Amino acid sequence: MYAIVEIAGQQFKVAKDQKVYVHRLQDKEGSKVSFDNVLLVSDGEKVTLGAPAIEGAKVTAKVLEHLKGDKVIVFKKKRRKGYKKKNGHRQFLTEIQIDGIAVGGAKKKAAPKKEAAEEAAAPKKAAPKKAAAKKTAPKKATEAKATPKKAAAKKAAPKKEAAAKKAPAKKAAPKKEDKK
């Protein structure tokens, strides 16, 4: 059995008795921690997906120790410019051990959805009348705005054609031939 859980802003694939290094947690060493943001649970053949998280699912873990990660060197250089920057970084980490993965049922939430659907259906009958009135008003405004643009485009088009007719095409001057 394994689960994909979000811990301190990162997603981890965890199984029972697995040790994981995560970003520093505020809990003390030796304390128990539980994570509710479980995205996926797989138990052999059965896979349960959350949308985005599975309601009632929980991963419990024990904080083993707080430590610092390996040093990472960040070196930046631009050649022929005299630019060099060297920087180091050590991430603060927490080592946890997964104690268990529990999946709870989410069937209790189905009853409130029916009530919410009935309440939502009643106001929808009154709302379309207002919405229809709002829809017609903007159409008139857009038609009024569209007509001057069309008229302006029609007026502008003949000017371009007239300008093209009036301007004579320039002919290339004949080349002078050398007499020998």
C-alpha positions as CSV (number, residue, x, y, z in Angstrom):
1,M,0.0,0.0,0.0
2,Y,1.3,3.5,-0.9
3,A,0.0,7.0,-1.0
4,I,0.9,10.3,-2.6
5,V,0.7,13.0,0.0
6,E,1.6,16.7,0.1
7,I,4.0,17.6,2.9
8,A,5.3,21.2,3.4
9,G,4.4,22.2,-0.2
10,Q,5.9,19.1,-1.9
11,Q,4.3,15.8,-3.0
12,F,5.8,12.5,-1.9
13,K,5.1,8.9,-2.6
14,V,5.1,7.2,0.8
15,A,4.6,3.7,2.1
16,K,4.5,2.3,5.7
17,D,7.8,2.3,7.5
18,Q,9.5,4.5,4.9
19,K,11.9,7.3,5.9
20,V,11.5,10.6,4.0
21,Y,13.4,13.8,4.1
22,V,11.0,16.8,3.9
23,H,11.4,20.6,4.3
24,R,11.8,21.6,8.0
25,L,8.7,21.0,10.1
26,Q,7.9,22.9,13.3
27,D,7.2,19.8,15.3
28,K,9.7,18.5,17.9
29,E,11.8,15.4,17.5
30,G,9.9,12.2,18.6
31,S,6.5,13.8,18.1
32,K,3.7,12.3,15.9
33,V,2.5,14.2,12.8
34,S,-0.5,13.7,10.6
35,F,-1.0,14.9,7.0
36,D,-4.5,15.3,5.7
37,N,-3.7,16.4,2.1
38,V,-3.6,12.9,0.6
39,L,-3.9,13.0,-3.2
40,L,-3.9,9.3,-4.1
41,V,-4.1,6.0,-2.2
42,S,-3.3,2.6,-3.8
43,D,-3.9,-0.7,-2.1
44,G,-2.7,-3.4,-4.6
45,E,-5.4,-3.4,-7.3
46,K,-7.6,-0.6,-6.0
47,V,-6.5,3.0,-6.6
48,T,-8.4,5.9,-5.1
49,L,-7.9,9.4,-6.5
50,G,-8.8,12.7,-4.8
51,A,-10.3,15.8,-6.4
52,P,-7.9,17.4,-5.4
53,A,-7.5,15.5,-2.0
54,I,-9.2,12.4,-0.6
55,E,-11.6,13.4,2.2
56,G,-11.0,11.5,5.4
57,A,-7.7,10.0,4.3
58,K,-4.7,10.6,6.6
59,V,-1.0,9.7,6.7
60,T,0.6,9.6,10.1
61,A,4.4,9.9,10.7
62,K,6.9,10.3,13.5
63,V,9.6,13.0,13.4
64,L,13.0,11.4,13.8
65,E,15.4,14.3,13.6
66,H,16.0,17.8,12.2
67,L,19.1,18.2,10.1
68,K,20.8,20.2,7.3
69,G,21.1,18.9,3.8
70,D,24.3,18.6,1.8
71,K,26.0,21.8,0.7
72,V,25.1,23.0,-2.8
73,I,27.5,25.4,-4.5
74,V,26.0,28.0,-6.8
75,F,28.6,29.5,-9.1
76,K,27.7,32.2,-11.7
77,K,30.2,33.5,-14.2
78,K,30.0,35.7,-17.4
79,R,33.1,35.2,-19.5
80,R,35.2,38.2,-20.5
81,K,33.2,40.5,-18.2
82,G,35.0,39.9,-14.9
83,Y,31.8,38.7,-13.3
84,K,32.0,35.8,-10.8
85,K,29.7,35.0,-7.9
86,K,30.0,32.0,-5.6
87,N,27.3,31.2,-3.2
88,G,26.6,28.1,-1.0
89,H,23.3,26.8,0.4
90,R,22.3,24.1,2.9
91,Q,18.6,23.2,3.1
92,F,17.0,22.7,6.5
93,L,15.4,19.3,6.5
94,T,13.3,17.0,8.8
95,E,13.6,13.2,8.6
96,I,10.2,11.5,9.2
97,Q,9.2,7.9,9.3
98,I,5.7,6.9,8.0
99,D,3.7,5.0,10.6
100,G,0.5,4.4,8.6
101,I,-1.9,5.3,5.9
102,A,-5.6,5.5,6.8
103,V,-8.4,5.9,4.3
104,G,-11.8,7.2,5.6
105,G,-15.2,7.3,3.9
106,A,-16.7,10.4,2.4
107,K,-20.3,9.2,2.0
108,K,-21.6,11.5,4.7
109,K,-21.1,14.6,2.4
110,A,-23.7,13.2,-0.2
111,A,-26.8,14.3,1.8
112,P,-25.9,18.1,2.0
113,K,-25.4,18.1,-1.8
114,K,-29.1,17.2,-2.4
115,E,-30.3,20.1,-0.2
116,A,-27.9,22.5,-1.9
117,A,-29.2,21.3,-5.3
118,E,-32.8,22.0,-4.3
119,E,-31.9,25.5,-3.0
120,A,-29.9,26.3,-6.1
121,A,-32.8,25.2,-8.4
122,A,-35.3,27.7,-7.0
123,P,-33.3,30.9,-7.5
124,K,-32.3,29.8,-11.0
125,K,-36.0,30.2,-12.2
126,A,-36.0,33.9,-11.3
127,A,-32.5,34.7,-12.5
128,P,-33.0,34.1,-16.3
129,K,-35.5,37.0,-16.6
130,K,-32.9,39.4,-15.2
131,A,-30.2,37.8,-17.2
132,A,-32.2,38.1,-20.5
133,A,-32.8,41.8,-19.9
134,K,-29.1,42.3,-19.3
135,K,-28.2,40.4,-22.4
136,T,-30.3,42.5,-24.7
137,A,-28.9,45.8,-23.4
138,P,-25.3,45.1,-24.2
139,K,-26.2,43.9,-27.7
140,K,-27.7,47.2,-28.6
141,A,-24.7,49.0,-27.3
142,T,-22.4,46.8,-29.4
143,E,-24.5,47.3,-32.5
144,A,-24.3,51.1,-32.0
145,K,-20.6,50.9,-31.6
146,A,-20.1,48.6,-34.6
147,T,-22.0,50.7,-37.1
148,P,-19.8,53.8,-37.0
149,K,-16.7,51.6,-37.4
150,K,-18.2,49.9,-40.4
151,A,-19.2,53.3,-41.9
152,A,-15.7,54.6,-41.3
153,A,-14.1,51.6,-42.9
154,K,-16.3,52.1,-46.0
155,K,-15.3,55.7,-46.2
156,A,-11.6,54.9,-45.8
157,A,-11.6,52.2,-48.5
158,P,-12.5,54.5,-51.5
159,K,-9.8,57.0,-50.4
160,K,-7.1,54.3,-50.6
161,E,-8.3,53.2,-54.0
162,A,-8.4,56.8,-55.3
163,A,-5.0,57.5,-54.0
164,A,-3.7,54.4,-55.7
165,K,-5.3,55.5,-59.0
166,K,-3.9,59.0,-58.9
167,A,-0.3,58.1,-58.1
168,P,1.3,57.2,-61.4
169,A,3.7,54.3,-61.4
170,K,7.3,55.4,-61.6
171,K,9.2,54.0,-64.6
172,A,12.8,53.2,-64.4
173,A,15.1,55.6,-66.3
174,P,16.7,54.1,-69.4
175,K,20.3,53.1,-68.9
176,K,23.0,55.0,-70.8
177,E,25.0,52.8,-73.1
178,D,28.7,53.3,-73.4
179,K,29.8,54.1,-77.0
180,K,33.2,52.7,-77.9
